């Protein structure tokens, strides 16, 4: 039986990496083999594309080309890591996935929606997330958190360096996505403490994916 595929989405500094790690730890406590990964990247080939994209080296090529490069990285990641893990019954928790292309390149970068959807059909196909968490904080707060995490001297990457208005468009795009796909997407108020956010996320996982029905042994004792 196929494992479960969970993705985390949202703007910069909303806590995706933090909660991918916290959820992964909780799932493993329950005896569920879990693979934690990220985009862009997650496989050797896609990590090379990550460097090209986040260093800004591809920026002069424009948003259309960047969208194609994100899709190419995703293709490698899906083929070499995500699909094999799901086929083995593992749960895959991924920090960003195809929704980031829809929002960053589509909504904020003005890449044609039909082109983005066509690439998604070809690359993602049926490997759609079972559940997507959209972490929401005001854009200014997200940028403040990302700055703090990076440290005062760390350079901003390709997208962190964009203006506040760009980040506000991203937030609106993610909120619209959550409203349009309520069955798949769970909107999480990520302004509260890490533990409170993690509890909100765990309640949704229990309700929507019920780890007890995982094909892998569910260790109820771990919950005691
Ligand atoms: N991109 C990606 C595209 O444009 N198109 C695509 O298709 C894809 C896949 C990836 C970039 O690529 C773009 C989007 C991105 O710009 P990245 O380095 O992977 O870049 O960075 P991001 O995904 O943006 O993630 P960040 O590292 O900026 O932030 P996170 O992961 O959301 O946040 P996190 O967990 O690192 O937390 C940030 C700080 O806040 C603290 C943490 O401890 C940390 O210090 N924090 C909290 N503080 C207070 N309260 C809480 N509840 C907190 N939760 C976390």
Boltz pocket constraint, residues with backbone or C-beta under 6 A from the ligand:
constraints:
  - pocket:
      binder: B
      contacts: [[A, 10], [A, 11], [A, 12], [A, 13], [A, 14], [A, 15], [A, 16], [A, 17], [A, 18], [A, 19], [A, 38], [A, 39], [A, 40], [A, 54], [A, 70], [A, 95], [A, 96], [A, 97], [A, 98], [A, 99], [A, 100], [A, 101], [A, 102], [A, 104], [A, 105], [A, 145], [A, 146], [A, 148], [A, 149], [A, 157], [A, 159], [A, 160], [A, 190], [A, 191], [A, 192], [A, 193], [A, 194], [A, 197]]
      max_distance: 6.0
